[in-house]
Each structure stands twice: as structure tokens, then as C-alpha cells.
Amino acid sequence: MRRGASKRRALLTSRQMAFFAEYAVNSKGRPSKKKKSMPELPEVETIKRQFERALVGRKITSVEIGLQKIVRGRADAFARAVSGAHFTGARRRAKLLMLDLSNGYTILVHLKVSGQLLYAPASAEADKHTHAMFHLDNGMDLRLRDVRQFGYLKLVRREDVAATPELRDLGPEALDMSLEQFRMAIAKRRNAKIKAALIDQRLIAGIGNIYSDEALFCARIHPERRVGSLDPDEEARIYRCIRELLNSSIMRRGTSVALYVDLFGNKGENQNYLRVYGRKGKPCEICAGKIERIKVAGRSAHFCPSCQR
């Protein structure tokens, strides 16, 4: 064990230590086929804020890459470039996390479906799903764990971040746009179903399956309604619901319906407040009718056929 590691481990909560104890031995867990939700704006924003408090100023002493494809580009070059640098900040764009370094580079982190970014004691054993470890100067690690191996790390010069393929075509941030900007964004796809428009990252950045379903239920709008059929009041209701739901989820550290956990290995709490997502066949809390699930633009959509028109 590294010097001082036992003292630092004492700073972790019993729940966090239980997570890491299980994490060290459990390498068989896979998400249910019915639970494939990707971390969305609130989940990535939660990790970003926690990172800012816990890791800004920390030095990367070395890097271990256990799976080459987890890095876009050469893994050995990535490790050399970031070793010795300090974390200077964290940013988020849509569902991507950006970790700024003191050497002028930025690490893009995309968790995809099952990625977990974890701040773990260096003494905690890593399981077979841990594919990258940043060893830090305080006896802790920043680890990327990913059961399905769809997530990735990418190193970009800071001045080139906005032009990277992952970011250059994104629409305005869901929490930063005005009502008028929201109307202009969805109007670009007037013939599309509103569910499809809300999850189109080129129109609005950060919303996925969970929060599009919840926002449309909140606004009482059917997911198959065409954008062009919405009146101004309905557009305003959707806009307000999106903002309320995203902000509430951030306060609850995100929604854990599959493998999402925060930086410290804790589940979010927003799954306890979902009203339609993942509730197929269960009673609507308003009318007691059954929640249904259909496909819209190739994605699942949960809704109440009585309450949403």
C-alpha cells in the first residue's frame, strides 16, 4: 500500500468503501438488456462537479492502459503525453466530459452506455473491466471502468477541442438555451416526431432517452406528435419541463437505472422520481392507466396514452 493510503481511505464513506470492495472482486456483472441508458447531461454534469472539487490540482504521476481501444489514437503516446501533467479544470459539453491539463491538452471522456469514471484508492484492486488508470500524487487513482467497452478517452490540444468531430456539430446546451432558441432548434425538424427532435444532439445537446420521456410526460405531449403540430404553449411547456427535470436530476446526482455511478461509486437518486421511463405496464401516477413503450426513431419511448396527447 502506498504511504498514507490508509489515512486517505478513512476519508471515504462506508458506502464508497463497500462499492470498491465489491468492485475489486465482482467482474461478472452486466447491465440488463432492458437497461442500456447512456449517461446524459445530469449524470456527466454530476461527475464534472465532483471532479472539480476533488481532483483539480492533482498531478498524474503515471498512466496504465489495459485495453488499447479505450484510447482513440496510440495508447502509449497518450500515456506519455499526460504523465506529469496536473488537472487544471473540468468542462462538459452534451454528454462528454472534458478534463483540462496543465500541458495544454484536454482529455475527452465519453462514457457511452456502461462507462464509469471512478476516484478510487490506489490500493483498491482493479477488476477486469477497469481499462485505464491515472495514478495520482495523493495515493488515489482516476479509473475508467467499462463493461461493454464502448466508452473511450481521447487527447486533444485545448485549442482544437471545439473542432473535434464529437463536438463540432452539437446544438446549444439544453440548460443554456432560451425559449426562443429552443423553438428555433426544434423547428429545424418540423416534420419529425418530437421525441426524435429532443434526442437529436445536433438540435439540442445533452438530452437522451430518459429525460426526453420524462419531459414529454411532464408537458403532457405524446412522443409521436410532429414538431410542426405543437402550438406555442405546448412548446413552452416542454421547454420548462426540460429545464426543471435536468436541474432536479443534477441536484440528485443523476439517474442510476443501469451502470451509472458518480465519481465516488455512489448511485444517483433521480431514478426514484421517474414517472414514465422504465415503467412499462405500471400505473400512471396521474390517471392510473398503464404506461406504454413504443419505438420512435429507433429508440424506446415511454408514455401514458391517456395523459399525453
KOLZA-763418 format. One record per residue: y, x, z of N, C-alpha, C in turn; residue in one letter; residue number from 1. Coordinates in steps of 0.2 Angstrom, whole numbers, plus 5000, padded with zeros to 4 digits. Layout:
REM KOLZA-763418
   n.y   n.x   n.z  ca.y  ca.x  ca.z   c.y   c.x   c.z  resn  resi
     Y     X     Z     Y     X     Z     Y     X     Z     A   NUM
...
END
This chain:
REM KOLZA-763418
   n.y   n.x   n.z  ca.y  ca.x  ca.z   c.y   c.x   c.z  resn  resi
  4994  5004  5000  5000  5000  5000  5006  5004  5000     M     1
  5011  5002  4996  5017  5006  4996  5021  5006  5003     R     2
  5025  5011  5004  5028  5012  5010  5033  5006  5011     R     3
  5033  5003  5017  5037  4997  5018  5035  4991  5015     G     4
  5030  4991  5012  5027  4984  5008  5026  4979  5013     A     5
  5023  4981  5019  5021  4976  5024  5027  4972  5027     S     6
  5032  4976  5028  5038  4973  5030  5041  4968  5025     K     7
  5041  4970  5019  5043  4965  5014  5039  4959  5013     R     8
  5032  4960  5014  5028  4954  5013  5029  4949  5019     R     9
  5032  4952  5025  5033  4947  5030  5039  4943  5029     A    10
  5043  4945  5024  5049  4940  5022  5047  4935  5018     L    11
  5041  4935  5015  5038  4929  5011  5036  4924  5015     L    12
  5036  4917  5013  5034  4912  5017  5026  4911  5017     T    13
  5023  4908  5022  5016  4907  5022  5014  4904  5015     S    14
  5018  4899  5013  5015  4896  5006  5015  4901  5001     R    15
  5020  4905  5000  5020  4910  4995  5015  4915  4996     Q    16
  5013  4917  5002  5008  4922  5003  5001  4918  5001     M    17
  5000  4912  5003  4994  4908  5001  4993  4908  4993     A    18
  4999  4907  4990  4999  4907  4982  4996  4914  4980     F    19
  4999  4919  4982  4997  4926  4980  4990  4928  4982     F    20
  4988  4925  4987  4981  4926  4989  4976  4923  4984     A    21
  4978  4917  4983  4974  4913  4978  4974  4916  4971     E    22
  4980  4918  4969  4982  4921  4963  4978  4928  4962     Y    23
  4977  4931  4967  4973  4938  4966  4966  4937  4965     A    24
  4963  4931  4967  4956  4930  4966  4954  4925  4961     V    25
  4958  4920  4959  4957  4915  4955  4959  4916  4948     N    26
  4954  4917  4944  4956  4919  4937  4953  4914  4932     S    27
  4950  4908  4935  4947  4903  4930  4951  4897  4929     K    28
  4956  4896  4933  4960  4890  4932  4963  4889  4925     G    29
  4962  4884  4922  4966  4882  4916  4969  4875  4916     R    30
  4975  4874  4913  4978  4868  4913  4973  4862  4910     P    31
  4974  4856  4912  4970  4851  4909  4973  4850  4902     S    32
  4968  4848  4898  4970  4846  4891  4976  4841  4890     K    33
  4976  4837  4895  4981  4832  4895  4988  4834  4898     K    34
  4988  4841  4901  4994  4843  4904  4996  4850  4901     K    35
  5000  4849  4895  5002  4855  4891  5009  4856  4891     K    36
  5013  4853  4896  5020  4853  4895  5023  4860  4896     S    37
  5028  4862  4892  5031  4868  4892  5037  4868  4897     M    38
  5038  4873  4901  5044  4873  4905  5050  4872  4901     P    39
  5054  4867  4903  5060  4865  4899  5067  4868  4903     E    40
  5072  4865  4901  5079  4868  4904  5079  4868  4912     L    41
  5077  4863  4915  5077  4864  4923  5072  4869  4926     P    42
  5067  4870  4923  5062  4875  4925  5064  4882  4924     E    43
  5067  4883  4918  5069  4890  4916  5076  4891  4920     V    44
  5080  4886  4921  5086  4887  4925  5085  4889  4932     E    45
  5079  4886  4935  5077  4887  4942  5075  4895  4942     T    46
  5071  4897  4938  5069  4904  4938  5075  4909  4937     I    47
  5080  4907  4933  5086  4911  4932  5090  4912  4938     K    48
  5091  4906  4941  5095  4906  4948  5092  4910  4953     R    49
  5085  4910  4954  5081  4913  4959  5081  4921  4957     Q    50
  5081  4922  4951  5081  4929  4948  5088  4932  4950     F    51
  5093  4929  4949  5100  4932  4951  5100  4933  4958     E    52
  5098  4929  4962  5098  4930  4969  5094  4936  4972     R    53
  5088  4937  4969  5083  4941  4971  5082  4948  4968     A    54
  5084  4948  4961  5082  4954  4958  5088  4958  4954     L    55
  5094  4955  4954  5099  4958  4951  5101  4965  4955     V    56
  5101  4970  4952  5102  4977  4955  5096  4981  4956     G    57
  5090  4978  4956  5084  4981  4957  5083  4986  4951     R    58
  5080  4991  4952  5078  4996  4947  5070  4995  4945     K    59
  5069  4996  4938  5062  4996  4936  5060  5003  4936     I    60
  5055  5004  4940  5053  5011  4940  5047  5013  4935     T    61
  5043  5008  4933  5038  5009  4928  5036  5002  4926     S    62
  5032  5002  4920  5030  4995  4917  5023  4996  4915     V    63
  5019  4991  4917  5012  4991  4914  5011  4985  4910     E    64
  5009  4986  4904  5007  4981  4899  5000  4980  4898     I    65
  4997  4975  4900  4989  4974  4900  4987  4971  4893     G    66
  4992  4967  4890  4990  4964  4884  4995  4965  4879     L    67
  4993  4969  4873  4998  4971  4869  5002  4965  4865     Q    68
  4999  4960  4864  5003  4954  4860  5008  4951  4865     K    69
  5008  4952  4871  5013  4949  4876  5020  4951  4874     I    70
  5020  4957  4871  5026  4960  4869  5027  4960  4861     V    71
  5033  4957  4859  5035  4957  4852  5037  4964  4850     R    72
  5034  4967  4846  5035  4974  4845  5030  4979  4848     G    73
  5031  4985  4848  5027  4990  4851  5027  4990  4859     R    74
  5022  4989  4862  5022  4988  4870  5024  4995  4873     A    75
  5021  5001  4870  5023  5007  4873  5031  5009  4873     D    76
  5033  5007  4867  5041  5008  4866  5045  5003  4871     A    77
  5042  4997  4872  5045  4993  4876  5045  4995  4883     F    78
  5040  4998  4885  5039  5001  4892  5044  5007  4893     A    79
  5044  5011  4888  5048  5017  4889  5056  5015  4889     R    80
  5058  5010  4885  5065  5008  4885  5067  5005  4891     A    81
  5063  5001  4895  5066  4998  4901  5064  5001  4907     V    82
  5060  5006  4907  5059  5010  4913  5065  5014  4915     S    83
  5067  5014  4921  5073  5017  4924  5079  5013  4924     G    84
  5079  5007  4920  5085  5003  4920  5085  4999  4926     A    85
  5091  4996  4927  5092  4991  4933  5093  4984  4929     H    86
  5091  4979  4933  5093  4972  4931  5100  4971  4933     F    87
  5104  4969  4928  5111  4968  4929  5113  4960  4929     T    88
  5108  4956  4927  5110  4949  4926  5105  4945  4923     G    89
  5105  4938  4923  5100  4934  4920  5104  4928  4917     A    90
  5102  4926  4911  5105  4921  4907  5099  4916  4905     R    91
  5101  4910  4903  5097  4905  4900  5100  4902  4894     R    92
  5096  4902  4889  5098  4898  4883  5092  4894  4881     R    93
  5093  4887  4881  5087  4882  4879  5082  4883  4884     A    94
  5076  4885  4882  5070  4886  4886  5068  4894  4887     K    95
  5073  4898  4885  5072  4905  4885  5076  4908  4891     L    96
  5073  4913  4894  5076  4917  4899  5078  4924  4897     L    97
  5084  4926  4898  5087  4932  4896  5088  4937  4902     M    98
  5085  4943  4902  5086  4947  4908  5090  4953  4905     L    99
  5096  4954  4908  5100  4959  4905  5099  4966  4909     D   100
  5099  4971  4906  5098  4978  4909  5104  4983  4908     L   101
  5104  4988  4913  5110  4992  4913  5110  4997  4907     S   102
  5105  4997  4903  5105  5002  4897  5107  4998  4891     N   103
  5110  4992  4891  5112  4989  4885  5107  4984  4882     G   104
  5101  4984  4885  5096  4980  4882  5095  4973  4886     Y   105
  5092  4968  4883  5091  4962  4886  5084  4960  4884     T   106
  5080  4958  4890  5073  4956  4889  5073  4949  4888     I   107
  5070  4946  4882  5069  4939  4881  5063  4937  4884     L   108
  5062  4932  4888  5056  4930  4891  5055  4922  4889     V   109
  5050  4921  4885  5048  4914  4883  5041  4913  4887     H   110
  5041  4908  4891  5035  4906  4895  5030  4902  4891     L   111
  5033  4899  4886  5029  4894  4882  5025  4889  4886     K   112
  5019  4888  4885  5015  4882  4889  5013  4884  4896     V   113
  5010  4890  4897  5007  4892  4903  5010  4898  4906     S   114
  5015  4901  4904  5018  4907  4907  5021  4906  4914     G   115
  5020  4911  4918  5023  4911  4925  5026  4918  4926     Q   116
  5032  4918  4928  5036  4924  4929  5036  4924  4937     L   117
  5033  4929  4940  5032  4929  4947  5035  4936  4950     L   118
  5038  4935  4956  5041  4940  4960  5036  4941  4966     Y   119
  5032  4946  4965  5026  4947  4969  5026  4954  4973     A   120
  5023  4954  4979  5022  4961  4982  5018  4965  4977     P   121
  5020  4972  4977  5016  4976  4973  5009  4977  4975     A   122
  5008  4976  4982  5001  4976  4985  4996  4971  4983     S   123
  4999  4965  4980  4995  4959  4978  4991  4961  4972     A   124
  4985  4960  4973  4980  4962  4967  4982  4957  4961     E   125
  4982  4960  4955  4984  4956  4949  4977  4953  4946     A   126
  4977  4947  4944  4971  4944  4941  4971  4945  4933     D   127
  4966  4943  4930  4965  4945  4923  4970  4941  4918     K   128
  4974  4936  4921  4979  4933  4917  4986  4936  4918     H   129
  4986  4941  4922  4993  4945  4923  4993  4950  4917     T   130
  4998  4949  4913  4998  4954  4907  5004  4959  4907     H   131
  5009  4958  4911  5014  4963  4911  5017  4963  4918     A   132
  5018  4969  4921  5020  4971  4927  5026  4976  4927     M   133
  5032  4973  4930  5038  4978  4931  5038  4980  4938     F   134
  5036  4986  4939  5036  4989  4946  5043  4991  4948     H   135
  5045  4988  4954  5052  4989  4956  5053  4994  4961     L   136
  5060  4996  4963  5061  5001  4968  5061  4998  4975     D   137
  5059  4992  4976  5058  4989  4983  5051  4988  4985     N   138
  5046  4990  4981  5040  4989  4983  5037  4982  4980     G   139
  5041  4979  4976  5039  4972  4973  5038  4973  4966     M   140
  5035  4968  4963  5034  4968  4956  5037  4962  4953     D   141
  5039  4962  4946  5040  4956  4942  5035  4956  4937     L   142
  5031  4950  4938  5025  4950  4934  5025  4944  4929     R   143
  5022  4945  4923  5021  4939  4918  5014  4937  4918     L   144
  5012  4931  4920  5005  4929  4920  5005  4923  4915     R   145
  5000  4923  4911  4999  4918  4906  4992  4917  4904     D   146
  4989  4911  4906  4983  4909  4905  4981  4909  4897     V   147
  4986  4905  4894  4985  4904  4887  4987  4909  4882     R   148
  4991  4914  4885  4993  4920  4881  4998  4918  4875     Q   149
  5002  4912  4876  5007  4911  4871  5014  4913  4872     F   150
  5015  4915  4879  5022  4917  4881  5022  4925  4878     G   151
  5029  4927  4879  5030  4934  4876  5036  4937  4879     Y   152
  5037  4943  4879  5043  4947  4880  5045  4950  4874     L   153
  5052  4951  4874  5055  4954  4868  5061  4958  4870     K   154
  5062  4964  4868  5068  4968  4869  5073  4968  4864     L   155
  5079  4966  4865  5084  4966  4860  5090  4969  4863     V   156
  5094  4972  4858  5101  4975  4860  5105  4969  4862     R   157
  5109  4970  4868  5113  4964  4870  5117  4961  4865     R   158
  5120  4965  4861  5125  4963  4856  5121  4959  4850     E   159
  5115  4960  4850  5111  4956  4845  5107  4950  4847     D   160
  5108  4948  4853  5104  4943  4856  5106  4936  4853     V   161
  5112  4935  4852  5114  4928  4849  5111  4927  4841     A   162
  5109  4933  4838  5107  4933  4831  5100  4933  4831     A   163
  5096  4933  4836  5089  4933  4836  5086  4927  4833     T   164
  5080  4927  4830  5078  4920  4827  5077  4915  4833     P   165
  5075  4917  4839  5074  4912  4844  5080  4908  4846     E   166
  5086  4911  4845  5092  4909  4847  5097  4906  4842     L   167
  5097  4909  4836  5102  4908  4831  5103  4901  4829     R   168
  5098  4897  4829  5098  4891  4826  5098  4885  4831     D   169
  5099  4887  4837  5099  4882  4843  5105  4878  4843     L   170
  5105  4871  4845  5110  4867  4845  5114  4868  4852     G   171
  5119  4864  4854  5123  4865  4860  5118  4864  4866     P   172
  5120  4867  4872  5116  4866  4878  5116  4859  4880     E   173
  5111  4856  4882  5111  4849  4884  5116  4847  4890     A   174
  5117  4852  4895  5121  4851  4900  5128  4853  4899     L   175
  5129  4856  4893  5136  4859  4892  5140  4854  4887     D   176
  5136  4850  4883  5140  4846  4878  5143  4840  4881     M   177
  5148  4838  4878  5152  4832  4879  5148  4826  4876     S   178
  5151  4820  4878  5148  4814  4875  5149  4814  4867     L   179
  5155  4816  4865  5156  4816  4858  5152  4821  4854     E   180
  5151  4827  4858  5146  4832  4855  5139  4829  4854     Q   181
  5137  4826  4859  5130  4823  4859  5130  4818  4853     F   182
  5135  4814  4852  5134  4809  4847  5134  4812  4840     R   183
  5138  4818  4839  5138  4821  4833  5131  4825  4832     M   184
  5128  4827  4837  5122  4831  4837  5116  4826  4834     A   185
  5116  4820  4837  5110  4816  4835  5112  4812  4829     I   186
  5118  4812  4827  5120  4809  4821  5118  4813  4815     A   187
  5116  4819  4816  5113  4823  4810  5106  4821  4808     K   188
  5103  4817  4812  5097  4814  4810  5096  4807  4812     R   189
  5101  4803  4808  5102  4796  4809  5095  4792  4808     R   190
  5091  4795  4803  5085  4791  4801  5079  4793  4806     N   191
  5080  4798  4810  5075  4800  4814  5074  4795  4820     A   192
  5068  4795  4823  5067  4792  4830  5070  4795  4835     K   193
  5073  4792  4840  5077  4795  4845  5073  4800  4849     I   194
  5067  4799  4850  5063  4804  4854  5063  4810  4850     K   195
  5062  4810  4844  5061  4816  4839  5068  4820  4839     A   196
  5073  4816  4839  5080  4819  4839  5081  4823  4846     A   197
  5080  4820  4851  5081  4823  4858  5077  4830  4859     L   198
  5071  4830  4856  5067  4836  4857  5068  4841  4851     I   199
  5073  4840  4847  5074  4845  4841  5079  4850  4844     D   200
  5077  4856  4845  5081  4861  4848  5087  4863  4843     Q   201
  5087  4861  4837  5092  4863  4833  5098  4858  4834     R   202
  5097  4852  4837  5102  4847  4838  5104  4848  4845     L   203
  5100  4848  4850  5101  4849  4857  5096  4854  4860     I   204
  5099  4859  4864  5095  4864  4867  5093  4863  4874     A   205
  5086  4863  4875  5083  4863  4882  5079  4857  4884     G   206
  5079  4852  4880  5075  4845  4881  5069  4846  4878     I   207
  5063  4844  4882  5057  4843  4879  5054  4837  4880     G   208
  5047  4836  4881  5043  4830  4881  5045  4827  4888     N   209
  5045  4830  4893  5046  4827  4900  5053  4824  4900     I   210
  5058  4827  4899  5065  4824  4900  5067  4820  4895     Y   211
  5064  4820  4889  5066  4815  4884  5063  4809  4886     S   212
  5057  4809  4888  5053  4802  4890  5057  4799  4896     D   213
  5059  4803  4901  5062  4801  4907  5069  4798  4905     E   214
  5073  4802  4901  5080  4800  4899  5080  4793  4895     A   215
  5075  4792  4891  5075  4786  4887  5072  4780  4891     L   216
  5068  4781  4896  5067  4776  4901  5073  4774  4905     F   217
  5076  4779  4908  5082  4778  4912  5087  4774  4908     C   218
  5088  4775  4901  5093  4772  4897  5090  4765  4894     A   219
  5084  4764  4895  5080  4758  4893  5080  4758  4885     R   220
  5079  4763  4882  5079  4764  4875  5072  4766  4873     I   221
  5069  4762  4868  5062  4763  4865  5062  4770  4862     H   222
  5057  4774  4863  5057  4781  4859  5056  4781  4852     P   223
  5054  4775  4849  5054  4774  4842  5060  4771  4838     E   224
  5065  4770  4842  5071  4767  4839  5074  4773  4835     R   225
  5077  4771  4829  5080  4775  4825  5087  4777  4828     R   226
  5089  4783  4827  5096  4785  4829  5101  4781  4827     V   227
  5101  4779  4820  5106  4775  4817  5107  4768  4820     G   228
  5102  4766  4823  5102  4759  4826  5105  4759  4833     S   229
  5107  4764  4836  5110  4764  4843  5117  4763  4842     L   230
  5119  4758  4847  5126  4757  4847  5130  4762  4852     D   231
  5136  4762  4852  5140  4767  4857  5138  4767  4864     P   232
  5137  4761  4867  5135  4760  4874  5128  4763  4875     D   233
  5123  4762  4870  5117  4765  4871  5117  4773  4871     E   234
  5121  4775  4866  5121  4782  4866  5124  4785  4872     E   235
  5129  4782  4875  5132  4784  4881  5127  4784  4887     A   236
  5123  4779  4887  5118  4778  4892  5113  4784  4892     R   237
  5111  4786  4886  5106  4791  4885  5109  4798  4887     I   238
  5115  4799  4885  5119  4805  4887  5119  4806  4895     Y   239
  5122  4800  4898  5122  4801  4905  5115  4802  4909     R   240
  5110  4798  4906  5104  4799  4909  5101  4806  4908     C   241
  5102  4809  4903  5100  4816  4902  5103  4821  4907     I   242
  5110  4820  4908  5113  4825  4912  5111  4823  4920     R   243
  5110  4817  4922  5108  4816  4928  5101  4818  4930     E   244
  5096  4817  4925  5090  4819  4926  5089  4827  4926     L   245
  5092  4830  4922  5092  4838  4921  5095  4841  4928     L   246
  5100  4838  4930  5103  4841  4936  5099  4840  4942     N   247
  5096  4834  4942  5092  4832  4948  5086  4836  4948     S   248
  5083  4838  4942  5077  4842  4942  5078  4849  4944     S   249
  5084  4852  4942  5086  4858  4944  5087  4859  4952     I   250
  5089  4854  4955  5090  4853  4962  5083  4853  4966     M   251
  5078  4851  4962  5071  4850  4965  5067  4856  4962     R   252
  5070  4861  4959  5066  4867  4957  5061  4865  4951     R   253
  5063  4860  4947  5059  4859  4941  5053  4854  4942     G   254
  5049  4853  4937  5043  4849  4937  5037  4852  4936     T   255
  5032  4852  4941  5026  4855  4940  5021  4850  4939     S   256
  5019  4849  4932  5014  4845  4930  5008  4849  4927     V   257
  5009  4855  4925  5004  4859  4923  5003  4866  4927     A   258
  5005  4871  4924  5005  4878  4927  5012  4880  4930     L   259
  5017  4877  4928  5024  4879  4930  5024  4880  4938     Y   260
  5027  4886  4940  5029  4888  4947  5035  4892  4946     V   261
  5039  4892  4952  5045  4895  4952  5044  4903  4952     D   262
  5049  4907  4953  5049  4914  4954  5044  4916  4959     L   263
  5044  4912  4965  5041  4914  4971  5034  4911  4971     F   264
  5032  4908  4966  5025  4905  4966  5025  4898  4969     G   265
  5030  4895  4970  5030  4888  4973  5031  4883  4967     N   266
  5027  4877  4968  5028  4872  4963  5035  4868  4964     K   267
  5038  4866  4959  5044  4862  4959  5042  4855  4963     G   268
  5047  4851  4963  5046  4844  4967  5048  4838  4962     E   269
  5050  4840  4956  5053  4834  4952  5047  4830  4950     N   270
  5041  4832  4949  5035  4828  4947  5034  4822  4952     Q   271
  5036  4823  4958  5036  4817  4962  5041  4811  4961     N   272
  5045  4812  4956  5050  4807  4954  5050  4805  4947     Y   273
  5044  4807  4943  5044  4805  4937  5042  4797  4936     L   274
  5045  4794  4932  5044  4787  4931  5040  4784  4925     R   275
  5039  4789  4920  5035  4787  4915  5031  4793  4912     V   276
  5033  4799  4912  5030  4804  4909  5023  4805  4913     Y   277
  5018  4806  4910  5011  4807  4913  5008  4801  4916     G   278
  5011  4795  4915  5009  4789  4919  5006  4784  4915     R   279
  5003  4786  4909  5000  4781  4905  4995  4776  4909     K   280
  4996  4770  4908  4991  4765  4911  4993  4763  4918     G   281
  4998  4766  4921  5000  4765  4928  5006  4760  4927     K   282
  5007  4756  4933  5013  4751  4933  5020  4754  4932     P   283
  5024  4750  4928  5031  4752  4928  5034  4750  4935     C   284
  5038  4754  4938  5041  4753  4944  5046  4747  4944     E   285
  5048  4745  4938  5053  4740  4937  5050  4733  4936     I   286
  5046  4733  4931  5043  4726  4929  5035  4726  4930     C   287
  5032  4731  4933  5025  4731  4934  5021  4731  4928     A   288
  5023  4731  4922  5019  4732  4916  5016  4739  4916     G   289
  5012  4740  4911  5008  4746  4911  5012  4751  4906     K   290
  5013  4757  4909  5016  4762  4905  5011  4764  4899     I   291
  5014  4765  4893  5010  4767  4887  5012  4774  4884     E   292
  5007  4776  4880  5009  4783  4877  5007  4782  4870     R   293
  5012  4785  4866  5011  4785  4859  5013  4792  4856     I   294
  5012  4793  4850  5014  4799  4846  5020  4798  4843     K   295
  5025  4802  4844  5032  4802  4840  5033  4809  4837     V   296
  5033  4810  4831  5034  4816  4828  5029  4821  4830     A   297
  5023  4819  4831  5018  4824  4833  5018  4825  4841     G   298
  5022  4822  4844  5022  4823  4852  5021  4817  4855     R   299
  5018  4818  4861  5017  4812  4866  5024  4809  4868     S   300
  5024  4802  4869  5030  4799  4871  5027  4793  4876     A   301
  5030  4793  4882  5028  4789  4887  5034  4784  4888     H   302
  5032  4777  4889  5037  4772  4889  5035  4766  4892     F   303
  5039  4761  4894  5037  4755  4896  5039  4750  4890     C   304
  5034  4747  4887  5036  4742  4881  5040  4736  4883     P   305
  5040  4734  4890  5044  4729  4892  5052  4731  4893     S   306
  5052  4736  4896  5059  4738  4899  5063  4742  4893     C   307
  5060  4745  4889  5063  4749  4884  5063  4746  4877     Q   308
  5069  4745  4874  5070  4741  4868  5074  4745  4863     R   309
END
